[in-house]
Amino acid sequence: MNAAAAAQRLQQAWRAARWRRGLDRAALALPWAAAAAAVLWRASGASLAAAGFAFAAVVAAAWAWRAAAAFDRRWLIRRLDGLRRDMDDSAELLFARSETLNELQRLQRARLQARLAAGAPPDLRPAWSGRGIALSGVAASVAISAVLLWPTSPSARRETALAPAPEVAAAPGQPRLLAQNLHVRAPAYTGLPARDEPSLQGRVAEGSRLDWTLRFAPQPTGAELVFLDGQRLPLQRGEDGDWRAQRPLIRSALYRIVARGAPAAQSQRLHRLDAIPDRPPQLRTIAPDRSLSLVGPDQRSWSLIFDANDDYGLAADASLRVTLAQGSGENIVFRERTLRVPGRGGAAAKRYAHRLDLAALGFARGDDLIVQLSVDDNRRPQAQNVRSASLILRWPADQGSEATGVEGLVKTVMPAYFRSQRQIIIDAEALIAQRRKLEGERFVQRSDAIGVDQRLLRLRYGQFLGEESEGAPPLPTSDAHDDGDAERDGQGRDGHAQAGGEGGVADKPAAPDEDGHDHARPPVPARFGEAGSVLEQFGHTHDIAEAATLLDPKTRALLKSALDEMWQSELHLRQGRPQQALPYAYRALRFIKQVQQASRIYLARVGPELPPIDFTRRLSGERAGLARRDDPLAAATAADPLPAALWQALQPVPGAAAAPVDYAALERWLDAHPERVSDPLAFAAALDAVRQRSDCADCRARLRALLWPVLARPPAAVSRRAAGDAGDRRYFEALQAEAGR
């Protein structure tokens, strides 16, 4: 017991000593890391200063760890022998192996362990370097203050920051811009480095901090930045004679540098700043590959994979909202929870993957599981959020239940919607592609299921031709059909013979009727001599009076052809031959598209509904309220006539003065319709140029060219002739070459 207690106390004292030494060395080094960061900040900006401080901190930590690692076992033995006389200069025996000691050495080690366990725990920590830490902190503080307060020399500023400005003709004594610089500091969350723009214009991130530095000679009495939207930013003159101003850029802008007494050419020059907006994250769903998925056999989990990217960076984690819908009808209960999904990848592109445990969520038959991923970017102060489309995992309820009593058959639930012909083709092609992976029986079953969908779609379109519904079971008490006779004849309830095929049952016309239906006789005797009764008793028609007036004969013929192709497609699908069914399915789709593009339909004739005649006005000569037949036709006005009117006003007329332009109306139109202009800054610059020089033909032509794309297109126009292929172009070029000779 004494040995274990002694070893524990000794280990704690040793660990405390190493921690003391590491913290002592870190306290000596960290102030100088801050001083190095201040130097870098003054020289190159905040981003490089942060990187330099992080590097200096890592170096200080490594130095502190190495100093603490010097307190090894040899140091501990020397420390124990030096601090405690009761160790009898035998502290080395505490760390020796028992098999290497003799009996006397073992007895001595036992005495040392008893002394360590009985007495106070040894304090092996070295003393703090109080004087050294204080001196280091004071010296580093002085160095940081000197770096921050040290003035920047004008020569250094001229060499590193300012660039020569374009030369402008100026009279003696007029202030002229000699040097210029625009320092751009992007928002910290973008991670973009600070940079200089010598031309005072460029594309910068939205929200960037802009610092202007200008030098004039001779010095003006005042200077400012005048923006085209009317805002003014005064320039402040510093001790070194340079003029400075600061402003964050929220949106794109055009501005001028206006100095008092400066030449007009310098004050009229426009500088353009384009603010690049921070786009919201782009989110893409990788798995599952469809919005609605059905639970597979023995499926216990659901894998979700999303890819996201952003221009500046994404948040480390995403939010996954999971909603479980249980019940049916009006008794639906929703349970919602939110999960955090970590992202993997770089700062600007991440992949979010998660696997949902269906049993843990309480997912059961008849339930729907809806998930939606929400991703944020690292924009500050307000992050942009984007959400994925809702993904649904459905566990269908029982499709049927066994009936008891009179029916003794299996009832099936009618599907909620019919599939389209295009979807049937897609399913058939997907089944053909998976043929090698599926067993024979499973392949035939899936082909038969697609054939059932084809049959339902055929019946749906058949209603437009007046065909009766097939497959509708009669009432149990109805004696209109003799089921026993039908079964003996080999026919089903839908009037089709059931032909057994490989893997499925195909509806096929059978005797005795040529149209493939077993028609019931009317239960009530028909009256003798009536044509309708004779037709109902001895004939059969597929037409319904209301449906017969819906489509014109040509459209009915197309729809009949589509039904015939659907029949053949269904026949091969039900027999497990999807490859042979595809040509018929494609032809059915082509006929359906032609039917959908039919230009007219026939409607049932109805009598005209004329207003009643007012006999009190008969022969009275009163014409109030009657339309005048001699009213002239008036030209229609455009919905937005201002651009067209300005475009016509800017049209040059040879020998005539330039027409005036309503600048205020055009500015109001630009503010009201910013979405119709592709480049608002170019439009504003051209408008300002025309306003400054109304007699400038080139300026007016430039503004007129910008107005052309925003003009309303006429409702009818001459279509451009097709350019033709390469052979046509060679022929026309040869004709032109022949004409030029």
PyMOL commands that set and color helices and strands:
alter all, ss='L'
color gray80, all
select helices_A, chain A and resi 2-44+46-69+73-83+85-87+91-95+98-100+103-118+130-149+154-160+188-190+264-267+358-361+421-433+435-437+440-465+483-488+531-538+545-548+553-574+578-596+615-617+641-649+663-672+674-676+680-692+697-710+726-739
alter helices_A, ss='H'
color red, helices_A
select strands_A, chain A and resi 163-164+176-185+195-197+202-205+209-217+223-227+232-234+236-237+243-248+253-259+271-276+282-287+292-294+301-309+317-326+333-345+349-357+368-376+385-387+391-394+400-402+410-412+497-501+504-508
alter strands_A, ss='S'
color yellow, strands_A
deselect
rebuild
show_as cartoon
